[in-house]
Amino acid sequence: MEWLLDNGLRLLGQRISFAELIGQVGAVAVVFLAQRRTLWTWPVQVAAAVLLFSVYLSAHLGGLAFRQVVVFVISVYGWWAWTRRRDPVFGVAVRRARPSELVMLACAVVLGTVVMALALQALNASWAPWPDAAIFVGTAAAYAAQGLRLVEFWLVWLLVDAVGVPLQIASGLWFSAAVYILFAVLVVRGWLDWVRTARMVRAARAETAVSTRAA
Protein backbone atom coordinates (compact mmCIF):
# COMPACT_ATOMS: atom_id res chain seq x y z
CA MET A 1 0.00 0.00 0.00
CA GLU A 2 2.86 2.38 0.77
CA TRP A 3 4.21 1.89 -2.77
CA LEU A 4 0.78 2.75 -4.23
CA LEU A 5 0.73 5.96 -2.19
CA ASP A 6 4.30 7.02 -2.96
CA ASN A 7 4.16 6.34 -6.69
CA GLY A 8 1.81 7.56 -9.37
CA LEU A 9 1.56 9.77 -12.42
CA ARG A 10 0.92 13.38 -13.35
CA LEU A 11 -2.33 14.45 -14.98
CA LEU A 12 -3.00 18.06 -15.97
CA GLY A 13 0.00 19.12 -13.89
CA GLN A 14 -1.24 17.37 -10.75
CA ARG A 15 0.35 14.30 -9.14
CA ILE A 16 -2.02 11.38 -8.63
CA SER A 17 -0.94 8.40 -6.56
CA PHE A 18 -1.73 4.96 -7.87
CA ALA A 19 -3.81 4.34 -4.74
CA GLU A 20 -6.01 7.36 -5.48
CA LEU A 21 -6.23 6.52 -9.18
CA ILE A 22 -7.20 2.88 -8.73
CA GLY A 23 -9.50 3.64 -5.79
CA GLN A 24 -11.41 6.36 -7.62
CA VAL A 25 -11.65 4.34 -10.83
CA GLY A 26 -13.08 1.54 -8.73
CA ALA A 27 -15.54 3.97 -7.16
CA VAL A 28 -16.70 5.05 -10.62
CA ALA A 29 -17.10 1.41 -11.62
CA VAL A 30 -19.30 0.90 -8.56
CA VAL A 31 -21.74 3.54 -9.84
CA PHE A 32 -22.02 1.74 -13.20
CA LEU A 33 -22.48 -1.60 -11.46
CA ALA A 34 -25.08 -0.23 -9.03
CA GLN A 35 -27.07 1.24 -11.91
CA ARG A 36 -27.20 -2.25 -13.42
CA ARG A 37 -28.07 -3.79 -10.04
CA THR A 38 -25.33 -6.43 -10.19
CA LEU A 39 -23.81 -8.13 -7.15
CA TRP A 40 -20.34 -7.13 -8.40
CA THR A 41 -21.20 -3.68 -7.03
CA TRP A 42 -20.18 -4.72 -3.55
CA PRO A 43 -16.83 -6.57 -3.93
CA VAL A 44 -15.54 -3.76 -6.16
CA GLN A 45 -16.63 -1.24 -3.52
CA VAL A 46 -14.80 -3.20 -0.81
CA ALA A 47 -11.54 -2.99 -2.78
CA ALA A 48 -12.02 0.73 -3.51
CA ALA A 49 -12.72 1.43 0.17
CA VAL A 50 -9.42 -0.14 1.23
CA LEU A 51 -7.43 1.98 -1.25
CA LEU A 52 -9.23 5.26 -0.55
CA PHE A 53 -8.85 4.78 3.20
CA SER A 54 -5.09 5.05 2.77
CA VAL A 55 -5.42 8.05 0.43
CA TYR A 56 -7.58 10.13 2.77
CA LEU A 57 -5.59 9.17 5.84
CA SER A 58 -2.42 10.45 4.18
CA ALA A 59 -4.24 13.73 3.30
CA HIS A 60 -5.26 14.24 6.97
CA LEU A 61 -8.97 13.93 6.19
CA GLY A 62 -10.01 11.85 9.18
CA GLY A 63 -13.71 11.87 8.37
CA LEU A 64 -13.18 10.72 4.80
CA ALA A 65 -10.72 8.06 5.94
CA PHE A 66 -13.01 6.69 8.65
CA ARG A 67 -15.85 6.85 6.13
CA GLN A 68 -14.11 4.15 4.13
CA VAL A 69 -14.16 1.88 7.18
CA VAL A 70 -17.91 2.36 7.44
CA VAL A 71 -18.29 1.89 3.67
CA PHE A 72 -16.37 -1.38 3.95
CA VAL A 73 -18.71 -2.68 6.66
CA ILE A 74 -21.88 -1.53 4.88
CA SER A 75 -20.64 -3.01 1.61
CA VAL A 76 -20.33 -6.40 3.25
CA TYR A 77 -23.92 -5.99 4.50
CA GLY A 78 -25.14 -4.83 1.07
CA TRP A 79 -23.50 -7.81 -0.59
CA TRP A 80 -25.27 -10.14 1.83
CA ALA A 81 -28.63 -8.32 1.53
CA TRP A 82 -28.66 -8.26 -2.27
CA THR A 83 -27.75 -11.95 -2.37
CA ARG A 84 -30.75 -12.78 -0.16
CA ARG A 85 -33.23 -10.53 -2.01
CA ARG A 86 -32.80 -11.75 -5.58
CA ASP A 87 -35.85 -11.49 -7.85
CA PRO A 88 -36.18 -14.09 -10.67
CA VAL A 89 -37.28 -11.40 -13.15
CA PHE A 90 -35.62 -8.14 -12.07
CA GLY A 91 -32.54 -9.47 -10.29
CA VAL A 92 -32.35 -6.94 -7.44
CA ALA A 93 -35.91 -5.62 -7.12
CA VAL A 94 -35.56 -1.95 -6.18
CA ARG A 95 -38.32 0.15 -4.63
CA ARG A 96 -39.30 3.67 -3.62
CA ALA A 97 -38.84 4.52 0.06
CA ARG A 98 -41.87 4.86 2.30
CA PRO A 99 -42.47 8.31 3.86
CA SER A 100 -41.38 7.02 7.28
CA GLU A 101 -38.13 5.74 5.76
CA LEU A 102 -37.46 9.11 4.12
CA VAL A 103 -37.95 10.90 7.44
CA MET A 104 -35.62 8.47 9.21
CA LEU A 105 -33.02 8.85 6.46
CA ALA A 106 -33.12 12.66 6.61
CA CYS A 107 -32.89 12.68 10.42
CA ALA A 108 -29.97 10.26 10.34
CA VAL A 109 -28.07 12.46 7.87
CA VAL A 110 -28.66 15.72 9.78
CA LEU A 111 -28.08 14.42 13.30
CA GLY A 112 -25.21 12.21 12.21
CA THR A 113 -23.47 15.13 10.53
CA VAL A 114 -23.69 17.27 13.67
CA VAL A 115 -22.37 14.51 15.93
CA MET A 116 -19.58 13.56 13.54
CA ALA A 117 -18.47 17.16 12.99
CA LEU A 118 -18.26 17.82 16.72
CA ALA A 119 -16.28 14.60 17.17
CA LEU A 120 -13.83 15.56 14.42
CA GLN A 121 -13.37 18.98 16.01
CA ALA A 122 -12.77 17.49 19.45
CA LEU A 123 -10.23 15.01 18.10
CA ASN A 124 -8.62 17.53 15.72
CA ALA A 125 -8.97 14.81 13.07
CA SER A 126 -9.86 17.08 10.14
CA TRP A 127 -9.11 20.63 9.00
CA ALA A 128 -12.65 20.83 7.51
CA PRO A 129 -14.83 18.99 10.05
CA TRP A 130 -18.31 20.02 8.86
CA PRO A 131 -18.05 19.16 5.14
CA ASP A 132 -15.90 16.18 6.09
CA ALA A 133 -18.64 15.00 8.44
CA ALA A 134 -21.41 15.65 5.90
CA ILE A 135 -19.64 13.52 3.30
CA PHE A 136 -18.95 10.79 5.83
CA VAL A 137 -22.54 10.55 7.09
CA GLY A 138 -24.07 11.07 3.64
CA THR A 139 -21.98 8.27 2.18
CA ALA A 140 -22.89 5.88 4.99
CA ALA A 141 -26.59 6.74 4.59
CA ALA A 142 -26.41 6.33 0.81
CA TYR A 143 -24.81 2.89 1.00
CA ALA A 144 -27.23 1.77 3.71
CA ALA A 145 -30.19 2.88 1.55
CA GLN A 146 -28.61 1.17 -1.46
CA GLY A 147 -28.31 -2.05 0.52
CA LEU A 148 -32.05 -1.73 1.28
CA ARG A 149 -32.66 -1.26 -2.47
CA LEU A 150 -34.19 2.21 -2.01
CA VAL A 151 -34.31 4.37 -5.15
CA GLU A 152 -33.70 7.52 -3.09
CA PHE A 153 -30.14 6.51 -2.26
CA TRP A 154 -29.10 8.23 -5.53
CA LEU A 155 -30.41 11.57 -4.23
CA VAL A 156 -28.26 11.26 -1.11
CA TRP A 157 -25.27 10.73 -3.42
CA LEU A 158 -26.05 14.02 -5.19
CA LEU A 159 -25.82 15.83 -1.84
CA VAL A 160 -22.51 14.10 -1.11
CA ASP A 161 -21.15 15.21 -4.49
CA ALA A 162 -22.24 18.81 -3.90
CA VAL A 163 -20.16 18.92 -0.70
CA GLY A 164 -17.36 16.68 -1.91
CA VAL A 165 -16.21 18.59 -4.99
CA PRO A 166 -15.11 21.81 -3.24
CA LEU A 167 -13.59 19.85 -0.33
CA GLN A 168 -11.51 17.68 -2.65
CA ILE A 169 -10.29 20.76 -4.55
CA ALA A 170 -9.36 22.53 -1.32
CA SER A 171 -7.46 19.39 -0.25
CA GLY A 172 -5.44 19.35 -3.46
CA LEU A 173 -7.05 16.11 -4.61
CA TRP A 174 -7.92 17.37 -8.09
CA PHE A 175 -8.40 13.97 -9.65
CA SER A 176 -10.82 12.97 -6.90
CA ALA A 177 -12.72 16.24 -7.43
CA ALA A 178 -13.05 15.45 -11.14
CA VAL A 179 -14.31 11.98 -10.25
CA TYR A 180 -16.95 13.50 -7.96
CA ILE A 181 -18.19 15.65 -10.86
CA LEU A 182 -18.39 12.55 -13.03
CA PHE A 183 -20.26 10.85 -10.20
CA ALA A 184 -22.97 13.51 -10.34
CA VAL A 185 -23.66 12.78 -14.00
CA LEU A 186 -23.70 9.03 -13.43
CA VAL A 187 -25.88 9.40 -10.34
CA VAL A 188 -28.59 11.19 -12.33
CA ARG A 189 -28.55 8.35 -14.88
CA GLY A 190 -28.69 5.78 -12.11
CA TRP A 191 -31.60 7.57 -10.44
CA LEU A 192 -33.62 7.57 -13.67
CA ASP A 193 -32.87 3.90 -14.29
CA TRP A 194 -33.87 2.82 -10.78
CA VAL A 195 -37.06 4.93 -10.88
CA ARG A 196 -38.04 3.20 -14.11
CA THR A 197 -37.20 -0.25 -12.71
CA ALA A 198 -39.06 0.40 -9.45
CA ARG A 199 -42.13 1.38 -11.46
CA MET A 200 -41.90 -1.87 -13.45
CA VAL A 201 -41.47 -3.94 -10.30
CA ARG A 202 -44.49 -2.29 -8.67
CA ALA A 203 -46.63 -2.85 -11.77
CA ALA A 204 -45.56 -6.48 -12.09
CA ARG A 205 -46.33 -7.21 -8.44
CA ALA A 206 -49.69 -5.46 -8.68
CA GLU A 207 -50.56 -7.57 -11.71
CA THR A 208 -49.50 -10.73 -9.89
CA ALA A 209 -51.64 -9.78 -6.89
CA VAL A 210 -54.68 -9.21 -9.11
CA SER A 211 -54.12 -12.54 -10.87
CA THR A 212 -53.80 -14.31 -7.53
CA ARG A 213 -57.07 -12.83 -6.21
CA ALA A 214 -58.84 -13.68 -9.47
CA ALA A 215 -57.68 -17.28 -9.23
Phi and psi in degrees as GROMACS dihedral restraints (atoms count N, CA, C in turn):
[ dihedral_restraints ]
;  ai    aj    ak    al  type     phi  dphi    fc
    3     4     5     6     1   -60.9    20    10
    4     5     6     7     1   -38.6    20    10
    6     7     8     9     1   -64.6    20    10
    7     8     9    10     1   -38.9    20    10
    9    10    11    12     1   -66.5    20    10
   10    11    12    13     1   -30.7    20    10
   12    13    14    15     1   -79.0    20    10
   13    14    15    16     1   -37.3    20    10
   15    16    17    18     1   -83.0    20    10
   16    17    18    19     1   -16.6    20    10
   18    19    20    21     1  -120.1    20    10
   19    20    21    22     1   153.2    20    10
   21    22    23    24     1  -179.0    20    10
   22    23    24    25     1  -147.9    20    10
   24    25    26    27     1  -144.8    20    10
   25    26    27    28     1   171.7    20    10
   27    28    29    30     1  -110.3    20    10
   28    29    30    31     1   132.7    20    10
   30    31    32    33     1  -133.9    20    10
   31    32    33    34     1   120.9    20    10
   33    34    35    36     1    56.0    20    10
   34    35    36    37     1    36.9    20    10
   36    37    38    39     1    82.0    20    10
   37    38    39    40     1     1.4    20    10
   39    40    41    42     1  -113.7    20    10
   40    41    42    43     1   137.1    20    10
   42    43    44    45     1   -78.6    20    10
   43    44    45    46     1   134.3    20    10
   45    46    47    48     1  -125.8    20    10
   46    47    48    49     1   120.6    20    10
   48    49    50    51     1   -71.4    20    10
   49    50    51    52     1   155.3    20    10
   51    52    53    54     1   -63.1    20    10
   52    53    54    55     1   -32.7    20    10
   54    55    56    57     1   -63.1    20    10
   55    56    57    58     1   -44.7    20    10
   57    58    59    60     1   -66.4    20    10
   58    59    60    61     1   -42.7    20    10
   60    61    62    63     1   -61.9    20    10
   61    62    63    64     1   -52.5    20    10
   63    64    65    66     1   -66.8    20    10
   64    65    66    67     1   -39.8    20    10
   66    67    68    69     1   -63.6    20    10
   67    68    69    70     1   -43.6    20    10
   69    70    71    72     1   -73.3    20    10
   70    71    72    73     1   -35.6    20    10
   72    73    74    75     1   -62.6    20    10
   73    74    75    76     1   -40.6    20    10
   75    76    77    78     1   -63.1    20    10
   76    77    78    79     1   -38.2    20    10
   78    79    80    81     1   -65.1    20    10
   79    80    81    82     1   -38.4    20    10
   81    82    83    84     1   -65.1    20    10
   82    83    84    85     1   -42.0    20    10
   84    85    86    87     1   -60.2    20    10
   85    86    87    88     1   -35.2    20    10
   87    88    89    90     1   -61.2    20    10
   88    89    90    91     1   -38.8    20    10
   90    91    92    93     1   -63.5    20    10
   91    92    93    94     1   -44.6    20    10
   93    94    95    96     1   -60.4    20    10
   94    95    96    97     1   -44.6    20    10
   96    97    98    99     1   -66.8    20    10
   97    98    99   100     1   -40.1    20    10
   99   100   101   102     1   -64.2    20    10
  100   101   102   103     1   -39.8    20    10
  102   103   104   105     1   -58.3    20    10
  103   104   105   106     1   -36.2    20    10
  105   106   107   108     1   -89.8    20    10
  106   107   108   109     1     0.6    20    10
  108   109   110   111     1    56.6    20    10
  109   110   111   112     1    44.0    20    10
  111   112   113   114     1  -100.5    20    10
  112   113   114   115     1   148.4    20    10
  114   115   116   117     1   -65.5    20    10
  115   116   117   118     1   -19.3    20    10
  117   118   119   120     1   -63.3    20    10
  118   119   120   121     1   -14.9    20    10
  120   121   122   123     1   -50.6    20    10
  121   122   123   124     1   -44.2    20    10
  123   124   125   126     1   -79.8    20    10
  124   125   126   127     1   -45.6    20    10
  126   127   128   129     1   -63.9    20    10
  127   128   129   130     1   -34.7    20    10
  129   130   131   132     1   -65.5    20    10
  130   131   132   133     1   -39.1    20    10
  132   133   134   135     1   -65.8    20    10
  133   134   135   136     1   -36.4    20    10
  135   136   137   138     1   -60.3    20    10
  136   137   138   139     1   -45.7    20    10
  138   139   140   141     1   -65.4    20    10
  139   140   141   142     1   -42.1    20    10
  141   142   143   144     1   -64.0    20    10
  142   143   144   145     1   -38.2    20    10
  144   145   146   147     1   -62.7    20    10
  145   146   147   148     1   -39.7    20    10
  147   148   149   150     1   -63.7    20    10
  148   149   150   151     1   -44.0    20    10
  150   151   152   153     1   -68.0    20    10
  151   152   153   154     1   -46.0    20    10
  153   154   155   156     1   -70.9    20    10
  154   155   156   157     1   -25.5    20    10
  156   157   158   159     1   -57.9    20    10
  157   158   159   160     1   -45.5    20    10
  159   160   161   162     1   -67.8    20    10
  160   161   162   163     1   -35.5    20    10
  162   163   164   165     1   -64.7    20    10
  163   164   165   166     1   -50.7    20    10
  165   166   167   168     1   -70.8    20    10
  166   167   168   169     1   -32.3    20    10
  168   169   170   171     1   -65.0    20    10
  169   170   171   172     1   -39.7    20    10
  171   172   173   174     1   -70.1    20    10
  172   173   174   175     1   -22.9    20    10
  174   175   176   177     1   -91.7    20    10
  175   176   177   178     1     6.7    20    10
  177   178   179   180     1    58.6    20    10
  178   179   180   181     1    42.4    20    10
  180   181   182   183     1  -112.6    20    10
  181   182   183   184     1    82.9    20    10
  183   184   185   186     1   -59.3    20    10
  184   185   186   187     1   -40.6    20    10
  186   187   188   189     1   -63.2    20    10
  187   188   189   190     1   -45.6    20    10
  189   190   191   192     1   -66.3    20    10
  190   191   192   193     1   -36.1    20    10
  192   193   194   195     1   -67.4    20    10
  193   194   195   196     1   -49.4    20    10
  195   196   197   198     1   -65.3    20    10
  196   197   198   199     1   -28.5    20    10
  198   199   200   201     1   -57.2    20    10
  199   200   201   202     1   -38.2    20    10
  201   202   203   204     1   -66.4    20    10
  202   203   204   205     1   -30.3    20    10
  204   205   206   207     1   -64.5    20    10
  205   206   207   208     1   -45.5    20    10
  207   208   209   210     1   -65.0    20    10
  208   209   210   211     1   -42.0    20    10
  210   211   212   213     1   -59.4    20    10
  211   212   213   214     1   -41.2    20    10
  213   214   215   216     1   -58.6    20    10
  214   215   216   217     1   -48.3    20    10
  216   217   218   219     1   -64.6    20    10
  217   218   219   220     1   -46.1    20    10
  219   220   221   222     1   -66.3    20    10
  220   221   222   223     1   -33.6    20    10
  222   223   224   225     1   -64.2    20    10
  223   224   225   226     1   -38.4    20    10
  225   226   227   228     1   -62.8    20    10
  226   227   228   229     1   -42.3    20    10
  228   229   230   231     1   -63.9    20    10
  229   230   231   232     1   -45.0    20    10
  231   232   233   234     1   -60.7    20    10
  232   233   234   235     1   -40.7    20    10
  234   235   236   237     1   -58.7    20    10
  235   236   237   238     1   -47.6    20    10
  237   238   239   240     1   -64.2    20    10
  238   239   240   241     1   -44.3    20    10
  240   241   242   243     1   -65.8    20    10
  241   242   243   244     1   -43.7    20    10
  243   244   245   246     1   -67.3    20    10
  244   245   246   247     1   -32.5    20    10
  246   247   248   249     1   -65.9    20    10
  247   248   249   250     1   -38.3    20    10
  249   250   251   252     1   -74.6    20    10
  250   251   252   253     1   -31.2    20    10
  252   253   254   255     1  -105.3    20    10
  253   254   255   256     1    47.2    20    10
  255   256   257   258     1   -81.0    20    10
  256   257   258   259     1   136.5    20    10
  258   259   260   261     1  -105.6    20    10
  259   260   261   262     1   133.9    20    10
  261   262   263   264     1   -63.5    20    10
  262   263   264   265     1   -22.5    20    10
  264   265   266   267     1  -100.6    20    10
  265   266   267   268     1   -49.5    20    10
  267   268   269   270     1   -99.8    20    10
  268   269   270   271     1     0.1    20    10
  270   271   272   273     1    74.3    20    10
  271   272   273   274     1  -106.6    20    10
  273   274   275   276     1   -91.4    20    10
  274   275   276   277     1   110.7    20    10
  276   277   278   279     1   -82.7    20    10
  277   278   279   280     1   103.2    20    10
  279   280   281   282     1   -83.4    20    10
  280   281   282   283     1   163.7    20    10
  282   283   284   285     1  -151.3    20    10
  283   284   285   286     1   160.8    20    10
  285   286   287   288     1   -79.0    20    10
  286   287   288   289     1   146.3    20    10
  288   289   290   291     1   -73.1    20    10
  289   290   291   292     1   146.5    20    10
  291   292   293   294     1   -74.9    20    10
  292   293   294   295     1   156.1    20    10
  294   295   296   297     1   -52.8    20    10
  295   296   297   298     1   -40.3    20    10
  297   298   299   300     1   -64.3    20    10
  298   299   300   301     1   -35.5    20    10
  300   301   302   303     1   -70.0    20    10
  301   302   303   304     1   -36.4    20    10
  303   304   305   306     1   -65.6    20    10
  304   305   306   307     1   -40.5    20    10
  306   307   308   309     1   -64.2    20    10
  307   308   309   310     1   -45.0    20    10
  309   310   311   312     1   -63.3    20    10
  310   311   312   313     1   -39.5    20    10
  312   313   314   315     1   -64.8    20    10
  313   314   315   316     1   -44.9    20    10
  315   316   317   318     1   -63.7    20    10
  316   317   318   319     1   -43.4    20    10
  318   319   320   321     1   -63.9    20    10
  319   320   321   322     1   -40.1    20    10
  321   322   323   324     1   -62.8    20    10
  322   323   324   325     1   -41.0    20    10
  324   325   326   327     1   -66.8    20    10
  325   326   327   328     1   -46.5    20    10
  327   328   329   330     1   -67.5    20    10
  328   329   330   331     1   -53.4    20    10
  330   331   332   333     1   -66.1    20    10
  331   332   333   334     1   -40.0    20    10
  333   334   335   336     1   -62.8    20    10
  334   335   336   337     1   -38.7    20    10
  336   337   338   339     1   -63.6    20    10
  337   338   339   340     1   -43.5    20    10
  339   340   341   342     1   -62.3    20    10
  340   341   342   343     1   -48.4    20    10
  342   343   344   345     1   -63.4    20    10
  343   344   345   346     1   -44.2    20    10
  345   346   347   348     1   -67.1    20    10
  346   347   348   349     1   -40.5    20    10
  348   349   350   351     1   -63.2    20    10
  349   350   351   352     1   -43.1    20    10
  351   352   353   354     1   -64.4    20    10
  352   353   354   355     1   -37.2    20    10
  354   355   356   357     1   -66.4    20    10
  355   356   357   358     1   -42.1    20    10
  357   358   359   360     1   -64.1    20    10
  358   359   360   361     1   -38.3    20    10
  360   361   362   363     1   -64.4    20    10
  361   362   363   364     1   -45.3    20    10
  363   364   365   366     1   -64.6    20    10
  364   365   366   367     1   -34.9    20    10
  366   367   368   369     1   -91.2    20    10
  367   368   369   370     1    -4.2    20    10
  369   370   371   372     1    51.7    20    10
  370   371   372   373     1    44.0    20    10
  372   373   374   375     1   -95.2    20    10
  373   374   375   376     1    -3.7    20    10
  375   376   377   378     1  -155.0    20    10
  376   377   378   379     1   142.6    20    10
  378   379   380   381     1   -82.5    20    10
  379   380   381   382     1    -9.7    20    10
  381   382   383   384     1  -134.6    20    10
  382   383   384   385     1    71.1    20    10
  384   385   386   387     1   -62.2    20    10
  385   386   387   388     1   -38.2    20    10
  387   388   389   390     1   -72.1    20    10
  388   389   390   391     1   -51.0    20    10
  390   391   392   393     1   -65.5    20    10
  391   392   393   394     1   -35.3    20    10
  393   394   395   396     1   -59.3    20    10
  394   395   396   397     1   -45.6    20    10
  396   397   398   399     1   -66.8    20    10
  397   398   399   400     1   -40.3    20    10
  399   400   401   402     1   -62.0    20    10
  400   401   402   403     1   -41.2    20    10
  402   403   404   405     1   -68.1    20    10
  403   404   405   406     1   -42.0    20    10
  405   406   407   408     1   -59.3    20    10
  406   407   408   409     1   -53.6    20    10
  408   409   410   411     1   -68.5    20    10
  409   410   411   412     1   -41.4    20    10
  411   412   413   414     1   -61.4    20    10
  412   413   414   415     1   -40.5    20    10
  414   415   416   417     1   -65.1    20    10
  415   416   417   418     1   -44.8    20    10
  417   418   419   420     1   -61.1    20    10
  418   419   420   421     1   -43.1    20    10
  420   421   422   423     1   -65.6    20    10
  421   422   423   424     1   -39.7    20    10
  423   424   425   426     1   -63.7    20    10
  424   425   426   427     1   -46.1    20    10
  426   427   428   429     1   -68.5    20    10
  427   428   429   430     1   -35.5    20    10
  429   430   431   432     1   -63.9    20    10
  430   431   432   433     1   -44.0    20    10
  432   433   434   435     1   -66.5    20    10
  433   434   435   436     1   -35.2    20    10
  435   436   437   438     1   -64.7    20    10
  436   437   438   439     1   -42.0    20    10
  438   439   440   441     1   -61.4    20    10
  439   440   441   442     1   -30.9    20    10
  441   442   443   444     1   -85.0    20    10
  442   443   444   445     1     0.5    20    10
  444   445   446   447     1    69.6    20    10
  445   446   447   448     1    28.1    20    10
  447   448   449   450     1   -84.9    20    10
  448   449   450   451     1   129.0    20    10
  450   451   452   453     1   -58.0    20    10
  451   452   453   454     1   -34.7    20    10
  453   454   455   456     1   -69.3    20    10
  454   455   456   457     1    -6.7    20    10
  456   457   458   459     1   -62.1    20    10
  457   458   459   460     1   -27.7    20    10
  459   460   461   462     1   -64.3    20    10
  460   461   462   463     1   -35.4    20    10
  462   463   464   465     1   -67.8    20    10
  463   464   465   466     1   -36.2    20    10
  465   466   467   468     1   -62.8    20    10
  466   467   468   469     1   -38.1    20    10
  468   469   470   471     1   -62.8    20    10
  469   470   471   472     1   -36.4    20    10
  471   472   473   474     1   -62.2    20    10
  472   473   474   475     1   -39.7    20    10
  474   475   476   477     1   -64.9    20    10
  475   476   477   478     1   -40.9    20    10
  477   478   479   480     1   -61.9    20    10
  478   479   480   481     1   -42.3    20    10
  480   481   482   483     1   -63.2    20    10
  481   482   483   484     1   -40.1    20    10
  483   484   485   486     1   -62.4    20    10
  484   485   486   487     1   -34.0    20    10
  486   487   488   489     1   -85.6    20    10
  487   488   489   490     1   -34.8    20    10
  489   490   491   492     1   -70.9    20    10
  490   491   492   493     1   -36.0    20    10
  492   493   494   495     1   -60.1    20    10
  493   494   495   496     1   -54.9    20    10
  495   496   497   498     1   -64.2    20    10
  496   497   498   499     1   -32.3    20    10
  498   499   500   501     1   -68.2    20    10
  499   500   501   502     1   -41.7    20    10
  501   502   503   504     1   -64.5    20    10
  502   503   504   505     1   -40.7    20    10
  504   505   506   507     1   -62.9    20    10
  505   506   507   508     1   -46.0    20    10
  507   508   509   510     1   -63.8    20    10
  508   509   510   511     1   -25.1    20    10
  510   511   512   513     1   -87.3    20    10
  511   512   513   514     1    -3.4    20    10
  513   514   515   516     1    81.3    20    10
  514   515   516   517     1    10.4    20    10
  516   517   518   519     1   -95.7    20    10
  517   518   519   520     1    72.8    20    10
  519   520   521   522     1   -65.4    20    10
  520   521   522   523     1   -40.6    20    10
  522   523   524   525     1   -62.8    20    10
  523   524   525   526     1   -42.4    20    10
  525   526   527   528     1   -63.5    20    10
  526   527   528   529     1   -36.6    20    10
  528   529   530   531     1   -63.2    20    10
  529   530   531   532     1   -42.3    20    10
  531   532   533   534     1   -63.6    20    10
  532   533   534   535     1   -37.6    20    10
  534   535   536   537     1   -64.6    20    10
  535   536   537   538     1   -39.6    20    10
  537   538   539   540     1   -62.0    20    10
  538   539   540   541     1   -38.0    20    10
  540   541   542   543     1   -65.5    20    10
  541   542   543   544     1   -42.1    20    10
  543   544   545   546     1   -62.5    20    10
  544   545   546   547     1   -38.5    20    10
  546   547   548   549     1   -53.6    20    10
  547   548   549   550     1   -45.2    20    10
  549   550   551   552     1   -57.7    20    10
  550   551   552   553     1   -42.4    20    10
  552   553   554   555     1   -64.7    20    10
  553   554   555   556     1   -45.6    20    10
  555   556   557   558     1   -67.6    20    10
  556   557   558   559     1   -33.6    20    10
  558   559   560   561     1   -64.7    20    10
  559   560   561   562     1   -41.7    20    10
  561   562   563   564     1   -60.9    20    10
  562   563   564   565     1   -43.2    20    10
  564   565   566   567     1   -63.2    20    10
  565   566   567   568     1   -42.0    20    10
  567   568   569   570     1   -63.8    20    10
  568   569   570   571     1   -41.5    20    10
  570   571   572   573     1   -58.8    20    10
  571   572   573   574     1   -47.7    20    10
  573   574   575   576     1   -63.0    20    10
  574   575   576   577     1   -39.7    20    10
  576   577   578   579     1   -66.6    20    10
  577   578   579   580     1   -44.0    20    10
  579   580   581   582     1   -69.0    20    10
  580   581   582   583     1   -35.9    20    10
  582   583   584   585     1   -61.1    20    10
  583   584   585   586     1   -44.6    20    10
  585   586   587   588     1   -63.9    20    10
  586   587   588   589     1   -43.5    20    10
  588   589   590   591     1   -66.4    20    10
  589   590   591   592     1   -41.4    20    10
  591   592   593   594     1   -61.7    20    10
  592   593   594   595     1   -38.1    20    10
  594   595   596   597     1   -64.6    20    10
  595   596   597   598     1   -40.8    20    10
  597   598   599   600     1   -66.6    20    10
  598   599   600   601     1   -41.6    20    10
  600   601   602   603     1   -61.7    20    10
  601   602   603   604     1   -45.5    20    10
  603   604   605   606     1   -62.4    20    10
  604   605   606   607     1   -42.2    20    10
  606   607   608   609     1   -66.0    20    10
  607   608   609   610     1   -41.3    20    10
  609   610   611   612     1   -65.0    20    10
  610   611   612   613     1   -40.5    20    10
  612   613   614   615     1   -70.8    20    10
  613   614   615   616     1   -35.1    20    10
  615   616   617   618     1   -65.1    20    10
  616   617   618   619     1   -40.7    20    10
  618   619   620   621     1   -64.8    20    10
  619   620   621   622     1   -40.6    20    10
  621   622   623   624     1   -64.1    20    10
  622   623   624   625     1   -39.7    20    10
  624   625   626   627     1   -64.5    20    10
  625   626   627   628     1   -41.6    20    10
  627   628   629   630     1   -64.2    20    10
  628   629   630   631     1   -43.4    20    10
  630   631   632   633     1   -63.4    20    10
  631   632   633   634     1   -37.6    20    10
  633   634   635   636     1   -66.5    20    10
  634   635   636   637     1   -43.3    20    10
  636   637   638   639     1   -66.5    20    10
  637   638   639   640     1   -36.3    20    10
  639   640   641   642     1   -68.1    20    10
  640   641   642   643     1   -33.8    20    10
